[in-house]
Every structure is written in C-alpha cells, then in structure tokens.
Amino acid sequence: MSIPPTLGLILAGGLALRMGGTDKARIRIGGATILERILAGFAPQCRQLILNANDDPARFADTNLPIVVDSVPGHAGPLAGILAGLDWAAMHAAGIEWIASVPSDCPFLPRDLVARLHRARGDAGTQLACAASAGRRHPVIGLWPAALREDLRRALVSEGVRKVELWTARHRVAVAEWPAAAFDPFFNVNTAEDAAEAERIAAQLAKSDSR
C-alpha cells in the first residue's frame, strides 16, 4: 500500500523522574544524543516532525522543530501530547490525516516504523496501529488519525482518561510486530543502567556497520 503523508510527533513531555529529572532526550548514546538519533531515523519517514514538550519548551529550541504543549493541564500523559499533535496538525498541516508518535527515550527506532504501522492498520482495516516487540505492545509508538481527534479530546477532558490503552481499547488497534533477537528496537532509556545497556547496543551496531 502507498504510505499517506504522516506527521511525526516526538513525545518529550514526561518528567523523567526515574532519571532524577534529567532530560532523557539529551542523554548521549554512542556519541549522539537520543534525540539526535531519533531525528536522524524518524525524520526521513515523515512529512514533517513536531515535538511535544511541557515545562520549558525553549529547551528544545535548538532542534528548530515546532514545539507543541499540552492543552490538557496537569501533565496528563502521552494522550495529551498526542491530542496536542493532532490539534497542531489541524491548524498547520492541512491535508495530513495521520500522526505517528514516538517517545523521546528510544535511541534505536526502526527505519521502517511508519511504513509498517500503516501496512498493519491497512491490512487489519483499523484506524489505529501500534508497535510491538518480543510479544509486548508499545502503545505510545503508533499511528493516530485526525478522524479520532475529538473523540480523544472528550476522553481526556470530559472523562479524565489518562491511560493510552484505556482509550485505544474503544477502537480496534492493529499491531505491527518487530523481532527483538539481537536487541529490542524499542529499547527505552529510563535509568542509568538502561543508558549503559544502550551504549553496549550502540557499540555492537557500530561494529556491525563497519564490517
């Protein structure tokens, strides 16, 4: 199937409490920050990228990306960031009906992420799709259609829904599965130990690329 124009949304709105408040997107893995790695791999898959950040959005000014903030107060979680992305698209990206979201702490995202998510939802005939690896779903790494924007707003604002899978359970969700044999492509950095493991994976990948 052809891949429709898709807006890429990087979710960096979390508080990074397990890293002592450190901005996880700026952690260096294999000589580049996690955010730099995401930009390099995710940007070619999308028509445009935007970044969702709260607190002080100016901390990402150097990316030259549009920064969108949650309209739902109180750090309402990734669903609020996804809604902010859908709202931005409605105002600034006419003709784009899909958003693909990724968190800002995954340094090894697949280069075919957007294509395979679209293929999965096309094959299943669903409006939503999410990634999975090693039999585990990653609900924040997914496709979100503009058609469900107001449904999501009602869930967040009127019903107080905060968990991603609580809302997506109301709709059919296609799952695109990736193997995690050598390493999990959706490995995320939440602790200092995770950062050390990510360094090991990055070194292995660099060694493989040099052969």
C-alpha positions in Angstrom: 0.0 0.0 0.0 1.1 3.6 -0.5 2.0 5.5 2.6 -0.1 8.6 3.2 1.5 11.8 4.3 2.3 11.4 8.0 3.3 14.0 10.6 5.9 12.7 13.1 5.4 13.5 16.7 8.2 13.2 19.3 6.8 13.0 22.8 9.1 14.7 25.3 6.6 15.8 27.8 7.5 13.5 30.6 9.1 14.5 33.9 11.9 11.9 33.7 11.6 11.2 37.5 13.5 7.9 37.3 16.5 9.8 35.9 16.4 12.4 38.6 14.8 15.0 36.3 17.5 14.6 33.7 16.3 15.3 30.2 16.4 11.8 28.7 16.3 13.1 25.2 19.7 14.7 25.8 21.5 11.6 27.1 24.4 10.7 24.8 24.4 7.1 23.4 27.3 6.1 21.1 28.4 9.7 20.5 25.0 11.2 19.8 22.0 12.2 22.0 18.9 10.0 21.9 17.1 12.9 20.3 19.7 13.2 17.6 19.3 9.5 16.9 15.5 9.8 16.7 15.7 12.8 14.4 18.1 11.0 12.0 16.0 7.9 11.8 12.4 9.2 12.1 12.5 12.4 10.0 13.0 10.6 6.7 9.8 8.6 7.4 7.6 11.6 7.9 6.4 14.7 6.0 7.4 16.9 9.0 8.3 16.5 12.6 7.0 18.3 15.7 7.9 17.9 19.3 5.6 17.8 22.3 7.2 19.3 25.4 5.9 20.9 28.6 7.6 22.8 31.5 10.1 24.9 29.5 9.6 24.2 25.8 12.5 26.5 25.0 14.9 23.8 26.0 14.3 22.2 22.6 14.7 25.5 20.6 17.9 24.2 19.0 16.0 21.5 17.2 14.2 24.1 15.0 11.1 21.9 15.3 7.7 23.3 16.1 7.1 22.8 19.8 3.6 21.9 20.9 2.5 22.0 24.5 -0.4 20.1 26.2 -3.7 21.8 26.2 -4.9 19.5 29.0 -3.3 20.7 32.3 -1.6 18.7 35.0 0.8 16.5 33.0 -2.0 14.4 31.7 0.4 11.9 30.0 1.1 10.9 26.4 -2.5 11.0 25.3 -2.4 14.8 26.0 0.7 15.1 23.9 -1.0 13.1 21.1 -4.0 15.4 21.2 -1.7 18.4 21.1 -0.1 17.0 18.0 -3.4 16.3 16.3 -4.6 19.9 17.1 -1.3 21.3 15.7 -1.8 19.3 12.5 -5.4 20.6 12.1 -4.1 24.2 12.3 -0.8 23.9 10.5 -0.7 20.8 8.3 -3.7 20.8 6.0 -4.1 17.6 4.2 -2.2 15.4 6.7 -4.6 12.9 8.2 -2.2 10.8 10.2 0.3 11.3 13.1 3.0 8.8 14.0 4.2 9.2 17.6 7.4 8.1 19.3 8.8 8.7 22.8 12.0 10.7 23.2 13.8 8.0 25.1 14.1 5.3 22.3 17.5 5.5 20.6 17.1 2.6 18.2 13.8 3.1 16.4 13.3 1.1 13.2 13.8 2.9 9.9 10.6 1.3 8.5 8.4 2.2 11.5 5.9 4.4 9.8 5.6 2.2 6.7 5.0 -0.9 8.8 2.5 0.8 11.1 0.5 1.9 8.1 0.7 -1.5 6.5 -0.6 -3.1 9.7 -3.6 -0.9 10.0 -4.3 -1.2 6.3 -4.2 -4.9 6.4 -6.4 -5.0 9.5 -8.8 -2.3 8.4 -8.4 -0.3 11.6 -7.9 3.4 12.4 -5.2 2.8 15.0 -1.9 0.9 15.0 0.8 0.4 17.5 4.3 -1.2 17.5 5.2 -4.4 19.4 8.3 -6.4 20.1 9.0 -9.7 21.8 5.3 -10.1 22.3 4.9 -6.8 24.2 2.9 -3.8 22.9 4.3 -0.3 22.9 1.1 1.8 22.9 2.7 5.2 22.6 4.6 4.2 19.4 1.7 4.3 17.0 -0.5 5.9 14.4 -3.3 8.3 15.3 -5.9 9.5 12.8 -7.2 13.0 12.6 -10.7 11.5 12.5 -10.4 10.5 16.2 -9.2 13.9 17.4 -12.5 15.0 19.0 -13.1 11.5 20.5 -9.7 11.7 22.2 -10.5 15.2 23.4 -13.7 14.1 25.0 -12.0 11.2 26.7 -9.3 13.4 28.2 -11.3 16.5 29.1 -14.7 15.1 30.0 -13.9 11.6 31.2 -10.4 12.1 32.7 -9.0 9.2 30.7 -5.2 9.1 31.1 -4.0 5.6 30.1 -3.3 5.1 26.4 -4.7 1.6 26.2 -7.8 2.5 28.1 -8.7 4.9 25.3 -7.5 2.8 22.4 -9.5 -0.2 23.7 -12.6 1.6 22.5 -11.3 1.3 18.9 -9.6 -1.6 17.0 -5.8 -1.4 17.1 -3.6 -3.1 14.6 -0.3 -4.4 15.9 3.0 -4.3 13.9 5.4 -6.7 15.4 9.2 -6.4 15.3 11.7 -9.2 16.4 13.9 -8.5 19.3 16.5 -11.1 18.7 19.8 -9.1 18.7 18.2 -6.2 20.6 14.8 -4.6 21.1 14.3 -1.8 18.5 12.1 -0.1 21.1 14.5 -0.3 24.0 13.9 2.8 26.1 16.3 4.6 28.5 14.7 5.1 31.9 17.6 4.5 34.3 21.4 4.9 34.4 21.5 1.1 33.9 19.4 1.4 30.7 21.8 4.1 29.4 24.7 1.7 29.9 22.9 -1.1 28.1 22.1 1.3 25.3 25.8 2.2 25.0 26.5 -1.5 24.6 23.9 -1.9 21.9 25.2 1.1 20.0 28.7 -0.2 20.1 27.5 -3.6 18.7 25.6 -1.8 15.9 28.6 0.4 15.1 30.8 -2.8 14.9 28.3 -4.5 12.6 28.0 -1.4 10.3 31.8 -1.2 9.9 32.1 -4.8 8.6 
